Every structure is written in C-alpha cells, then in structure tokens.
Amino acid sequence: MTRSTRGAALAVLALLGLAGGLEAQVFGLPVRNAGVATGFTIGADLGFPNGDAGKGWAVGATGALGLGPLGVTGSVARWDPKDADALSSVGATVNLKIFGGPLIPLSVTAQAGLAYATQDGGTLGDTKLLHVPLGIGFALTIPNPVLAIKPWVAPRIDLLRSSPDNADSDTDSNFGVSGGIDLSFLSGLGIRAMYDRVWVADGVNASIVSVGLSWGLTVGK
C-alpha cells in the first residue's frame, strides 16, 4: 500500500468512524441554537456520544455575547472517544434573531457555525477537520416567578470537510437536529440539557446527550 493510498484509507476511516461524533459545533457536543441572549453568558457542558457517534465523553466551554438581534459565540472542547485518540477543537457561531422580542415568548434564530480540529494520524500524517453547521432554531420562553423555562429545537444541515495530508479532501453533508431545555434563575445561573442526532448513513444514527451549567448577566432570551 502506497503512502497516498494509506492516507486515503485513513480519511475514509475518519469519516466513517468519527463522522457521527464530529457532527457538533465543537466536536463531541451538541450543536446549540437556543436563541440570542442579551449580554454576556458563559457556559460549560459535558457530553456523552452514543456508539454510532464514537462513544467516550466530551467537555467544553462557551462564551456568548448578544447585542440586540445579533449574537456570537466562541467555544473550546476536548472529546475523548472510546477507540480513538482524544480530539481538541475550537468553534464559533454567528446567530441572527429573525423573529421574537422582549414581549414575544417565541423566537426564531438563524445560525451559521464553524469548528476546526486536527486529527493525529501518526506516521500517516494529520487530517484537518472543518465542520460548518447551518440551521434555524425555535425557542419558547416560559416565564415563572423564580426561573424561566425554555425548550428549543433546531434542525440543520451539516457540512464536514476532511483534509488529509496525503490524500484529496472530501466533503460530507448530513441532516441533523438538536434540542434541549434551559432553566434560567433570576441570579443568572442556568441549568441546561441538550440532545443532538445526525443521520450519517443508512442504519447509522449518531446522537449525543449533554448536561451543563451557565451564568449570564441577564435571564431573558
């Protein structure tokens, strides 16, 4: 087997074995599209991919800034799959609220994201991974005297580009959906749970469950 052939084989294995787990904003965690929060918010999440998504666990941290209808986020994560080397990644999103306001509980948010990681292939060379999720999120804020409850759901199209050092680049596209529920207290503390599922191929249903905490200067979305 030539060096270029080995590189191509590595790329195929990366896409088939890790694609499910990579279908997230930062690899190993769900894509979050729960609306634009006014002010600054920080959060941390712990994710658990299923077997089709590579298993293992992932941890990540995110900072979000919302200015009117426009929001941006930046994230870092480390994913430790069961049968592969750990993967560190960085990511960002741009979010635009296209419907909703302070007196309207329902919000609709368009989102474009970008995540990057390098997969170590040892003597076969590295593989650069670029993930672009494009989707729209629907969130409903239910106010209560002590906390706000917000369920949300966000379908999307995922683009994953794999660029091995010793083979041609390949781009894969899949349909995915994420959703969850946020509990936001008046103090700014938040508790959240998320679920992500991607239809990678026939019979392959990659999913990730995560739980996390957040803190923000505001409660409303």
ROGU-521636 format. One line per 2 residues: for each residue x negated, y negated, z negated of N, C-alpha, C, O. Coordinates in steps of 0.02 Angstrom, whole numbers, always signed. Example, Ala and Ser with C-alpha at 12.3 -4.5 7.8 and 13.67 -1.06 7.14 Angstrom:
BEGIN
-660:+284:-390:-615:+225:-390:-660:+165:-390:-712:+166:-423  -642:+112:-354:-684:+53:-357:-645:-2:-394:-670:-57:-402
! end
This chain:
BEGIN
-43:+60:+0:+0:+0:+0:-44:-62:+0:-89:-69:-42  -31:-108:+47:-72:-168:+52:-52:-218:-2:-1:-211:-36
-96:-269:-10:-83:-319:-62:-18:-356:-47:+21:-370:-93  -6:-373:+17:+55:-409:+34:+117:-366:+24:+169:-390:+2
+110:-300:+38:+167:-255:+27:+182:-248:-47:+240:-248:-66  +130:-243:-88:+141:-240:-160:+175:-303:-185:+218:-300:-229
+155:-360:-157:+186:-423:-177:+260:-425:-159:+301:-449:-198  +276:-399:-99:+346:-397:-79:+386:-350:-124:+443:-366:-143
+357:-293:-142:+391:-246:-186:+403:-277:-255:+456:-267:-284  +354:-315:-279:+362:-349:-344:+419:-399:-341:+458:-404:-388
+425:-435:-285:+478:-484:-279:+546:-450:-280:+593:-475:-312  +552:-393:-245:+616:-356:-244:+633:-332:-314:+690:-338:-336
+583:-305:-350:+596:-282:-418:+617:-340:-463:+660:-332:-506  +586:-397:-453:+604:-455:-494:+676:-475:-483:+712:-491:-531
+698:-474:-420:+767:-494:-405:+817:-442:-430:+869:-460:-457  +802:-377:-420:+849:-326:-440:+849:-315:-515:+902:-305:-545
+792:-317:-547:+788:-301:-618:+800:-359:-664:+821:-350:-721  +786:-421:-639:+791:-478:-683:+842:-529:-661:+856:-577:-698
+869:-521:-601:+913:-573:-574:+971:-588:-621:+988:-646:-630  +1001:-536:-652:+1057:-548:-696:+1037:-592:-754:+1074:-639:-770
+982:-579:-786:+960:-619:-842:+938:-688:-822:+940:-734:-862  +918:-696:-758:+895:-761:-736:+952:-808:-718:+942:-868:-709
+1013:-781:-712:+1068:-823:-691:+1093:-864:-751:+1149:-853:-774  +1054:-908:-774:+1073:-953:-828:+1032:-1017:-820:+981:-1017:-785
+1055:-1071:-853:+1019:-1133:-842:+946:-1127:-861:+902:-1138:-820  +932:-1109:-923:+865:-1086:-942:+872:-1011:-951:+921:-987:-980
+824:-973:-928:+831:-902:-918:+845:-865:-983:+811:-875:-1034  +896:-822:-982:+915:-782:-1040:+972:-811:-1080:+996:-779:-1127
+995:-872:-1063:+1050:-904:-1099:+1106:-923:-1051:+1093:-931:-991  +1168:-931:-1074:+1222:-951:-1030:+1212:-1021:-1001:+1179:-1063:-1031
+1243:-1032:-943:+1247:-1099:-915:+1302:-1137:-953:+1359:-1114:-956  +1284:-1194:-981:+1331:-1232:-1022:+1356:-1292:-982:+1317:-1334:-959
+1422:-1296:-974:+1454:-1353:-940:+1518:-1369:-977:+1573:-1354:-953  +1511:-1400:-1036:+1567:-1412:-1081:+1587:-1486:-1084:+1620:-1507:-1131
+1567:-1525:-1034:+1585:-1595:-1033:+1526:-1640:-1051:+1471:-1616:-1065  +1539:-1705:-1050:+1488:-1755:-1065:+1503:-1786:-1133:+1554:-1818:-1143
+1457:-1776:-1181:+1465:-1805:-1248:+1431:-1873:-1250:+1375:-1881:-1228  +1466:-1923:-1277:+1438:-1989:-1283:+1383:-1990:-1336:+1393:-1964:-1391
+1327:-2021:-1320:+1272:-2025:-1368:+1222:-1969:-1358:+1217:-1939:-1304  +1184:-1954:-1411:+1130:-1905:-1408:+1148:-1843:-1449:+1172:-1849:-1505
+1135:-1785:-1421:+1150:-1722:-1454:+1091:-1675:-1445:+1060:-1672:-1392  +1075:-1638:-1497:+1026:-1585:-1493:+1058:-1520:-1513:+1105:-1519:-1553
+1034:-1465:-1484:+1064:-1400:-1499:+1014:-1345:-1493:+962:-1352:-1460  +1029:-1288:-1525:+987:-1228:-1521:+1033:-1168:-1514:+1085:-1164:-1546
+1014:-1120:-1470:+1056:-1063:-1455:+1015:-999:-1456:+956:-999:-1439  +1049:-945:-1475:+1019:-878:-1475:+1062:-834:-1430:+1122:-827:-1442
+1031:-805:-1378:+1068:-768:-1328:+1051:-694:-1327:+995:-674:-1344  +1101:-653:-1307:+1093:-580:-1305:+1119:-555:-1238:+1179:-543:-1232
+1076:-546:-1187:+1098:-519:-1123:+1117:-446:-1128:+1093:-410:-1172  +1162:-424:-1083:+1180:-353:-1082:+1130:-314:-1040:+1079:-341:-1019
+1144:-248:-1030:+1096:-206:-994:+1083:-229:-924:+1025:-229:-902  +1135:-249:-886:+1126:-272:-818:+1088:-339:-814:+1061:-357:-762
+1087:-374:-870:+1052:-438:-872:+982:-433:-902:+949:-484:-911  +959:-372:-917:+891:-364:-941:+884:-351:-1015:+829:-339:-1039
+940:-354:-1052:+939:-344:-1125:+889:-391:-1161:+871:-443:-1134  +869:-372:-1220:+824:-414:-1259:+862:-472:-1291:+922:-468:-1304
+826:-526:-1303:+855:-585:-1335:+820:-648:-1309:+764:-644:-1284  +853:-704:-1316:+825:-768:-1293:+842:-822:-1344:+894:-818:-1377
+799:-871:-1350:+810:-928:-1393:+793:-991:-1354:+744:-993:-1317  +833:-1043:-1364:+821:-1104:-1327:+842:-1166:-1365:+882:-1161:-1413
+817:-1223:-1345:+834:-1288:-1375:+852:-1337:-1319:+821:-1336:-1266  +901:-1379:-1332:+925:-1426:-1282:+936:-1495:-1312:+961:-1501:-1368
+918:-1546:-1274:+935:-1615:-1291:+980:-1643:-1237:+967:-1633:-1178  +1033:-1678:-1257:+1081:-1705:-1210:+1093:-1779:-1224:+1097:-1799:-1282
+1099:-1819:-1171:+1113:-1890:-1176:+1172:-1907:-1131:+1170:-1893:-1071  +1224:-1936:-1160:+1283:-1956:-1123:+1292:-2031:-1123:+1294:-2062:-1176
+1299:-2060:-1064:+1309:-2132:-1055:+1370:-2141:-1011:+1364:-2139:-949  +1428:-2151:-1042:+1489:-2157:-1002:+1505:-2090:-969:+1503:-2038:-1002
+1521:-2091:-905:+1539:-2028:-871:+1478:-1987:-850:+1486:-1930:-828  +1418:-2014:-857:+1357:-1979:-835:+1320:-1950:-895:+1310:-1983:-946
+1299:-1887:-888:+1260:-1855:-940:+1202:-1817:-911:+1205:-1792:-855  +1148:-1812:-949:+1089:-1773:-929:+1068:-1730:-988:+1077:-1748:-1046
+1039:-1672:-972:+1013:-1627:-1024:+944:-1603:-1004:+926:-1600:-945  +905:-1585:-1054:+841:-1552:-1044:+835:-1494:-1092:+852:-1500:-1150
+810:-1436:-1067:+809:-1375:-1108:+743:-1338:-1100:+710:-1342:-1048  +725:-1302:-1152:+670:-1255:-1150:+695:-1190:-1181:+737:-1191:-1225
+669:-1133:-1157:+691:-1069:-1183:+637:-1017:-1175:+592:-1023:-1133  +642:-965:-1216:+598:-907:-1209:+642:-845:-1213:+679:-835:-1261
+636:-803:-1162:+676:-743:-1156:+630:-682:-1160:+580:-679:-1124  +646:-635:-1203:+606:-575:-1213:+648:-515:-1192:+681:-484:-1235
+648:-496:-1128:+688:-439:-1106:+661:-373:-1132:+605:-371:-1158  +700:-321:-1126:+682:-257:-1156:+622:-225:-1122:+577:-200:-1156
+620:-224:-1055:+569:-187:-1019:+527:-231:-974:+505:-209:-921  +516:-293:-994:+475:-338:-954:+441:-388:-1000:+460:-394:-1059
+392:-424:-973:+358:-474:-1013:+404:-532:-1029:+451:-546:-991  +391:-566:-1084:+430:-625:-1103:+422:-679:-1051:+370:-686:-1019
+475:-718:-1043:+478:-770:-992:+496:-837:-1024:+547:-842:-1058  +454:-887:-1015:+468:-955:-1039:+492:-997:-981:+467:-991:-925
+540:-1041:-994:+568:-1082:-941:+587:-1151:-966:+595:-1162:-1026  +592:-1197:-919:+616:-1264:-932:+673:-1278:-883:+674:-1251:-828
+719:-1321:-904:+776:-1335:-861:+806:-1403:-876:+791:-1434:-927  +849:-1426:-830:+883:-1490:-838:+948:-1488:-800:+956:-1450:-752
+996:-1528:-821:+1058:-1536:-784:+1077:-1609:-778:+1057:-1651:-819  +1115:-1624:-726:+1148:-1689:-719:+1223:-1675:-717:+1246:-1634:-677
+1261:-1709:-760:+1332:-1696:-767:+1371:-1760:-755:+1353:-1813:-780  +1425:-1755:-716:+1466:-1813:-700:+1539:-1797:-716:+1569:-1752:-687
+1567:-1835:-764:+1637:-1826:-782:+1680:-1857:-727:+1676:-1918:-715  +1721:-1817:-694:+1763:-1842:-640:+1836:-1850:-662:+1876:-1877:-624
+1852:-1826:-721:+1919:-1836:-748:+1915:-1831:-824:+1878:-1790:-851  +1954:-1873:-858:+1956:-1872:-930:+1931:-1937:-960:+1895:-1975:-929
+1953:-1949:-1022:+1934:-2010:-1057:+1947:-2003:-1131:+1967:-1949:-1154  +1936:-2057:-1169:+1945:-2053:-1242:+2014:-2031:-1264:+2021:-1997:-1315
+2066:-2049:-1225:+2135:-2033:-1244:+2162:-1973:-1205:+2221:-1955:-1213  +2121:-1942:-1164:+2142:-1885:-1123:+2104:-1823:-1147:+2043:-1821:-1140
+2139:-1774:-1174:+2103:-1716:-1203:+2070:-1671:-1150:+2021:-1637:-1166  +2095:-1671:-1089:+2066:-1628:-1037:+2012:-1666:-999:+2022:-1724:-979
+1955:-1634:-988:+1902:-1663:-949:+1880:-1615:-895:+1881:-1554:-904  +1858:-1643:-838:+1832:-1604:-782:+1763:-1633:-766:+1757:-1693:-754
+1713:-1590:-765:+1644:-1613:-758:+1608:-1574:-703:+1607:-1512:-703  +1580:-1610:-655:+1538:-1580:-604:+1466:-1576:-630:+1442:-1621:-665
+1431:-1522:-613:+1364:-1511:-640:+1317:-1483:-587:+1336:-1440:-547  +1257:-1509:-587:+1202:-1481:-546:+1143:-1470:-593:+1124:-1515:-631
+1114:-1411:-590:+1059:-1394:-636:+998:-1369:-599:+1001:-1353:-540  +943:-1366:-636:+880:-1341:-609:+840:-1309:-665:+834:-1339:-719
+815:-1249:-654:+772:-1215:-703:+712:-1185:-667:+717:-1165:-610  +656:-1183:-703:+593:-1158:-673:+557:-1113:-722:+555:-1127:-782
+529:-1060:-695:+488:-1015:-736:+438:-980:-690:+447:-977:-629  +385:-954:-720:+335:-915:-683:+332:-846:-714:+319:-838:-773
+343:-795:-672:+341:-726:-695:+271:-698:-681:+247:-700:-625  +239:-672:-733:+171:-646:-727:+172:-577:-695:+203:-531:-722
+138:-571:-638:+134:-507:-604:+67:-472:-611:+54:-423:-577  +24:-497:-656:-41:-466:-666:-84:-471:-604:-91:-525:-575
-114:-415:-584:-158:-415:-525:-120:-426:-460:-151:-441:-409  -54:-419:-461:-15:-429:-400:+2:-502:-388:+30:-520:-337
-15:-545:-436:-1:-616:-429:+64:-635:-464:+104:-593:-482  +73:-700:-472:+132:-726:-507:+189:-736:-458:+180:-740:-397
+249:-741:-486:+309:-757:-447:+342:-819:-478:+359:-819:-537  +350:-870:-438:+383:-932:-461:+458:-924:-451:+480:-904:-397
+496:-940:-503:+568:-931:-502:+602:-999:-510:+588:-1036:-558  +646:-1015:-464:+682:-1079:-465:+757:-1064:-462:+780:-1031:-416
+793:-1088:-511:+865:-1074:-516:+904:-1139:-513:+888:-1187:-549  +955:-1141:-470:+997:-1201:-461:+1070:-1180:-469:+1098:-1151:-422
+1102:-1194:-525:+1174:-1183:-533:+1213:-1245:-513:+1196:-1301:-533  +1265:-1235:-474:+1309:-1290:-452:+1380:-1271:-470:+1407:-1222:-444
+1412:-1311:-513:+1478:-1291:-535:+1520:-1348:-560:+1501:-1406:-557  +1578:-1330:-586:+1625:-1378:-613:+1653:-1349:-678:+1669:-1290:-682
+1659:-1391:-730:+1682:-1368:-795:+1747:-1400:-816:+1760:-1458:-801  +1789:-1361:-850:+1853:-1384:-876:+1852:-1375:-952:+1842:-1320:-976
+1863:-1429:-989:+1861:-1427:-1062:+1923:-1460:-1090:+1948:-1510:-1063  +1948:-1433:-1145:+2007:-1460:-1179:+1990:-1472:-1252:+1975:-1425:-1289
+1991:-1535:-1273:+1976:-1552:-1343:+2040:-1554:-1384:+2087:-1590:-1368  +2041:-1514:-1438:+2099:-1510:-1482:+2079:-1541:-1548:+2044:-1509:-1588
+2100:-1603:-1562:+2079:-1636:-1624:+2115:-1608:-1685:+2173:-1588:-1682  +2078:-1608:-1741:+2105:-1588:-1806:+2078:-1637:-1858:+2029:-1673:-1843
+2107:-1640:-1918:+2083:-1688:-1967:+2010:-1680:-1986:+1976:-1729:-2000  +1984:-1618:-1987:+1916:-1606:-2009:+1868:-1593:-1952:+1810:-1611:-1955
+1893:-1562:-1898:+1849:-1544:-1843:+1887:-1547:-1777:+1949:-1548:-1776  +1849:-1547:-1723:+1878:-1544:-1656:+1861:-1476:-1626:+1805:-1453:-1629
+1912:-1445:-1597:+1904:-1379:-1566:+1905:-1390:-1490:+1951:-1421:-1464  +1855:-1363:-1456:+1852:-1374:-1383:+1836:-1308:-1347:+1779:-1286:-1347
+1886:-1276:-1317:+1873:-1221:-1272:+1856:-1248:-1202:+1880:-1301:-1183  +1814:-1212:-1166:+1795:-1234:-1099:+1778:-1174:-1055:+1761:-1120:-1079
+1784:-1185:-989:+1767:-1133:-940:+1736:-1168:-880:+1756:-1223:-862  +1687:-1135:-848:+1650:-1168:-794:+1629:-1117:-740:+1579:-1082:-750
+1665:-1113:-684:+1642:-1072:-628:+1586:-1107:-591:+1580:-1168:-593  +1544:-1068:-556:+1487:-1098:-522:+1460:-1052:-467:+1476:-993:-463
+1418:-1082:-425:+1377:-1046:-377:+1305:-1050:-401:+1281:-1104:-417  +1271:-993:-403:+1201:-990:-425:+1155:-978:-364:+1167:-934:-323
+1103:-1018:-360:+1051:-1007:-311:+986:-991:-348:+965:-1029:-391  +956:-934:-332:+894:-913:-364:+842:-901:-310:+850:-858:-267
+788:-940:-312:+734:-933:-264:+673:-902:-297:+648:-927:-347  +649:-848:-268:+591:-811:-293:+534:-821:-243:+541:-806:-184
+477:-845:-268:+419:-860:-225:+357:-824:-251:+320:-852:-291  +345:-762:-229:+285:-725:-250:+223:-755:-218:+226:-785:-165
+166:-746:-251:+103:-770:-224:+84:-734:-159:+52:-764:-116  +104:-670:-153:+80:-629:-98:+136:-604:-53:+129:-552:-21
+191:-640:-50:+247:-619:-7:+289:-680:+9:+281:-734:-20  +334:-671:+57:+378:-726:+77:+428:-740:+21:+447:-696:-18
+450:-803:+18:+501:-823:-30:+569:-795:-10:+582:-782:+49  +612:-786:-60:+679:-759:-48:+728:-798:-91:+713:-814:-148
+787:-813:-63:+838:-849:-99:+900:-806:-105:+925:-779:-55  +926:-800:-166:+985:-759:-179:+1039:-805:-206:+1026:-849:-246
+1101:-793:-184:+1158:-833:-209:+1211:-787:-238:+1225:-734:-209  +1240:-806:-294:+1291:-766:-329:+1345:-811:-357:+1335:-872:-363
+1401:-781:-374:+1454:-817:-408:+1451:-802:-483:+1441:-744:-502  +1459:-853:-523:+1457:-844:-595:+1509:-886:-630:+1537:-933:-600
+1523:-870:-692:+1569:-909:-732:+1545:-906:-804:+1523:-854:-829  +1549:-962:-838:+1532:-965:-909:+1590:-999:-946:+1631:-1034:-917
+1591:-988:-1010:+1643:-1018:-1051:+1625:-1012:-1124:+1577:-979:-1143  +1664:-1046:-1165:+1648:-1043:-1237:+1696:-1085:-1277:+1747:-1109:-1253
+1678:-1093:-1340:+1717:-1135:-1385:+1669:-1172:-1431:+1622:-1143:-1458  +1681:-1237:-1439:+1642:-1280:-1483:+1684:-1302:-1542:+1743:-1317:-1535
+1654:-1302:-1601:+1685:-1330:-1661:+1642:-1388:-1684:+1584:-1379:-1703  +1669:-1449:-1681:+1631:-1509:-1698:+1659:-1541:-1761:+1717:-1560:-1763
+1618:-1547:-1812:+1639:-1577:-1876:+1626:-1652:-1875:+1588:-1677:-1835  +1660:-1687:-1921:+1653:-1760:-1925:+1582:-1782:-1941:+1563:-1837:-1923
+1544:-1740:-1973:+1475:-1757:-1991:+1428:-1757:-1930:+1372:-1781:-1934  +1452:-1730:-1874:+1410:-1724:-1815:+1384:-1653:-1804:+1357:-1638:-1750
+1392:-1610:-1854:+1371:-1541:-1847:+1420:-1503:-1802:+1480:-1514:-1806  +1392:-1460:-1760:+1434:-1420:-1716:+1413:-1347:-1717:+1354:-1330:-1725
+1462:-1303:-1709:+1451:-1232:-1702:+1480:-1211:-1635:+1535:-1231:-1618  +1442:-1171:-1597:+1467:-1153:-1531:+1451:-1080:-1514:+1400:-1053:-1536
+1495:-1051:-1474:+1485:-984:-1448:+1499:-986:-1373:+1545:-1019:-1351  +1457:-950:-1334:+1464:-951:-1261:+1459:-882:-1232:+1431:-836:-1262
+1488:-874:-1173:+1486:-812:-1135:+1473:-828:-1062:+1501:-876:-1035  +1431:-789:-1031:+1412:-800:-961:+1414:-734:-923:+1391:-683:-949
+1442:-735:-863:+1445:-674:-822:+1429:-692:-750:+1452:-742:-724  +1389:-650:-719:+1368:-659:-649:+1379:-594:-612:+1360:-541:-635
+1411:-600:-553:+1421:-543:-509:+1362:-540:-461:+1363:-572:-409  +1311:-500:-479:+1249:-498:-440:+1257:-454:-379:+1235:-473:-324
+1287:-395:-386:+1297:-348:-331:+1352:-300:-352:+1376:-302:-408  +1372:-255:-306:+1424:-206:-322:+1402:-164:-381:+1349:-133:-380
+1445:-162:-432:+1431:-122:-490:+1383:-153:-539:+1368:-122:-591  +1357:-213:-525:+1311:-247:-570:+1345:-309:-597:+1357:-357:-561
+1361:-309:-661:+1394:-365:-693:+1352:-389:-752:+1358:-364:-808  +1309:-437:-738:+1264:-462:-789:+1301:-512:-833:+1336:-556:-808
+1293:-505:-898:+1327:-552:-944:+1281:-568:-1002:+1235:-530:-1019  +1294:-625:-1033:+1255:-649:-1091:+1304:-678:-1142:+1349:-716:-1124
+1295:-661:-1204:+1332:-691:-1260:+1283:-731:-1302:+1227:-708:-1314  +1303:-790:-1324:+1258:-831:-1366:+1297:-865:-1421:+1358:-876:-1415
+1262:-883:-1474:+1288:-924:-1528:+1238:-979:-1541:+1178:-970:-1530  +1262:-1036:-1565:+1216:-1091:-1576:+1244:-1145:-1622:+1302:-1143:-1642
+1200:-1192:-1638:+1216:-1250:-1679:+1196:-1313:-1641:+1151:-1312:-1600  +1231:-1367:-1656:+1215:-1431:-1625:+1225:-1487:-1676:+1259:-1479:-1726
+1194:-1543:-1661:+1204:-1603:-1702:+1205:-1663:-1656:+1162:-1671:-1613  +1255:-1706:-1665:+1261:-1764:-1622:+1283:-1826:-1660:+1306:-1821:-1717
+1274:-1883:-1629:+1293:-1946:-1659:+1368:-1959:-1655:+1395:-2001:-1691  +1402:-1922:-1610:+1474:-1928:-1603:+1505:-1860:-1602:+1472:-1810:-1589
+1571:-1858:-1615:+1607:-1795:-1615:+1646:-1786:-1551:+1650:-1731:-1524  +1676:-1839:-1526:+1720:-1834:-1468:+1682:-1818:-1405:+1621:-1831:-1400
+1716:-1791:-1356:+1689:-1774:-1291:+1725:-1813:-1238:+1710:-1806:-1178
! end
